[in-house]
Structure formats: C-alpha cells, structure tokens
Amino acid sequence: MTDAKIRTRFAPSPTGFLHIGGARTALFSWAFARHFGGTFILRIEDTDVERSTPQAVQAILEGMAWLGLAHDEGPFYQMRRMDRYREVITQMLAAGTAYHCWATPAELDAMREAQRARGEKPRYDGRWRPENRDRLGLVVPAGQQPVVRFRNPDDGEVVWNDLVKGPIAIGNIELDDLIIARSDGTPTYNFCVVVDDWEMQITHVIRGDDHVNNTPRQINILRALGAALPVYGHVPMIHGPDGQKLSKRHGAVSVMQYDDEGFLPEAVINYLARLGWSHGDDEVFSRESLVQWFDGSHLSHSPSQFDPEKLKWLNNHYLKRTPDETLAVWVAPRLARRDVDHSGQGGPDLAAVCGLFKDRASTLEELADLAAMLWVDPVVANPNLTDELAAQLRPEAMPALHDLASRLSACDWNAVAISGAIKETLAAHQLKMPQLAVPVRLKVFGRAQTPSVDAMLALMPRETVLARLRA
Ligand code: GLU
C-alpha cells in the first residue's frame, strides 16, 4: 500500500555522534516512509547552542550515509528558522494562546515552595495570564524582559493512540503553562519541534520514549495552532546485555565505530531493525524486505536488549554472502593499516584468501587479521614459534617433513594435489594428520591453527612454502 502523504522525520540534536539508539530511531522513521512511498526528512535540532557542534552534525550526516538512510528533504537546521518561530509566537500572542509572563526566578521559587508546603505539586500558577494579572493587580516590572508562556488548557485530557504504546491519556491538570520563548526571545525546544512538525507536515513522529512526556505539551500547542496532529510512536529504550540503559560502556558508540571495526552496514541495519520490531521469526532479512514489511505494526513496547554476539553473527552472515573480490577491496586498506603489503608479484591472491577465511571471520577486522597470516613472516607473526615447534614437531616427524617438501616440489600446485602429497606422506611415515599438519602450519604460517592446510598452502607461492618447510 502506498501513501505518498506519509511524512516522517529524524530530528537529532547534534551534541554527539550518531549512536545505536539514534540510528535505530532513524531507521524506523526511514523504513516507515519508504514502506508507504512517503517522504523522510532530516532535521537538525541545533538550538542548544552550548552543546551543538558542527562536528556532531558531520558525524550524524556521515553515520546516516554509511547506513544508507538517505533523506528526501533537508537537512533543515532549526537555528536557521528562528525568524519563523518568532513569527508564530507573535501570532499566538495576538490570538491569546500565548501570553507574556514577568515572574522572576525568585518569585517562581517562592511559588513552588508555598505549593510544596501546602502539599501540592509545584507548577506555575498562571498568575500572568491576562485575566489573572488584572485580577491580581500585577504591574509589569520596569526594564525586565518577559518570557512567553503557552496557555495550556485547564481541564480535560490529552489523549493519543501511540503507535507503539497504545492509548495514552494525560490530564491537563498535570501540565502547566510551558515557556515557549525565553526572555531573550529565543524559542524553546518543545516549541521549535511543534512548529517544525507542523510546517513540515509530519504525519508520523517516531522517536525514543524519553520524549513521551513532551508529547501532551506538543499536542496542546499543535491544537492551539489549528494544526493536524501527527501519529506518535514512542520506541522503548535499548538496554545493554546487563539490562541497564545502553551506554558507552556497552559500546553505545558512534555507528562509524562499527565501520572501523569492520561491520557491514547491511548487518547493522538488519540488527537494528530487530531491536524493538519483529516480523514473525525472521532474523535475517534484507533492507528491501524490511521496507516491504515495516508498516508500523509489531513494534515492541518493552525495552530491547543489545546483543553484540548476535550482531557479530549477523555480520558473519553478510560477510559470507559478499563476493570475494568485494571483500578484497574492503580488506586491502585494513591490511595496509597493519603494514602488510599484499601487492607483491606472485604472492597470494587477496580475493582467494578472503574467500578461504570469510566463514570464520565476524568482522572485516578479523578477516584482515586472518588474511595477514599469508603475508607476515611466521617468525614475526609468532614470537613463541621456536618453543611451539619444539613442542609440536616430534623427532619422528622430521623425515616426514622433508619427504613432504620434496613431494610438494614436484606436484601440481593446487589444493587437491597438495592434499594428495600430504596423504602420501602420512601413509609412508605412518603418521596421523595433526602430527604433520600442525608443524607444517607452524613452519609456514607461524600458527598451529589455520583453515584446511592444503587450501592454505595452495594460496602461497610454492617457493615460499618449500623454503619455510626446509628452514
Ligand atoms: N532532538 C531530539 C533528540 O535528539 C528529538 C526530538 C524529536 O524526535 O521529537 O532527542
């Protein structure tokens, strides 16, 4: 079902990198818009000038691009829309849905103190509402700039049917008259969100449930503006494996760090999609399937748990399905960072090496570590090589090693022929596979464990193998 009128937004505050929680919110908003053939908008909520940085904006854009979450409109920057917010405030003042308030901080403190003493919930008492101000005979203090407050409805309830949490009702008695512009004229957070959601004609607001308390206030302001209400969906938090709120300690780091570690965007997307949403028992699915299925149903209302092992498992799945040539392109810079030069003439073919190892690597970093084996000298790779060889190479296997070297000098150079030479050697010397294969691995690669030794040797130049075996 398409509905081109569907408009969603991702509205990050640029105070840090794009982390897993933000990326999940972005993904849900994106997938929902794509599902209906609607519009996905990126809005940068940079009004907190103390904490917003251009670097964070860049990090967010970079993270979105890496994940492949392209926006159709924006990025819109709230700081560039100040005139428009002021205009709406002026209109609201004229319409009586907002009013000036000159209450000083000291006065507000005293008000709250008195309320607490009476056992009431502290809240602004509406004294500067036009009707009260006259009744109370308040006088505008000279030289003091007022704040602007929204005139919240006094009674009734704000009710909405949350896409995730179901029906929610908040009594207006719980909400006091929110400040929508500070005394220096700058509009406040909730107000900017409202004006933007209204003017950008957002139909579905999907965001973290840390915003659920803002929603009744935002709905009241939207109503005062005569705006159509979007549907709200508040997605529960992501917790770490220990059940605590996801934090840096759990790896709640920049999505770009997942790039550094060698996760593929497709794996991260697949993983994030399952954090708080499900489609039957499907665990592994493409971006296209997600878009096809993501219609706003099956969103979980309980917190989801971040499971690094599952992300690794998924990443391995996507690595295995990636063509060897593509993996080679991705692994090459990672080898270069390890000072491994894989470009030598006649050396192992990186694509073939990636093909051999991709089953056992969870990340491109792990793949690069494994692949490096083919280029790093065994003596350099393993500082304990002499000791390990002494322990693994039994004296009776020495003649077999020499025999194998001569068979390898004569056979065809491919895994099948090499396997044949190994088997003949084992039979001639009455040895079992590990008695020969472990010393061979140690001598040629510096490691006791590698994928199948015949396939490994076949990737190496014959001369190198022979030289290392005979060394
Ligand atoms: N700027 C808010 C944040 O980063 C999101 C606001 C919203 O989605 O309504 O948490």
Boltz pocket constraint, residues with backbone or C-beta under 6 A from the ligand:
constraints:
  - pocket:
      binder: B
      contacts: [[A, 9], [A, 10], [A, 11], [A, 12], [A, 13], [A, 45], [A, 193], [A, 206], [A, 207], [A, 208], [A, 211]]
      max_distance: 6.0
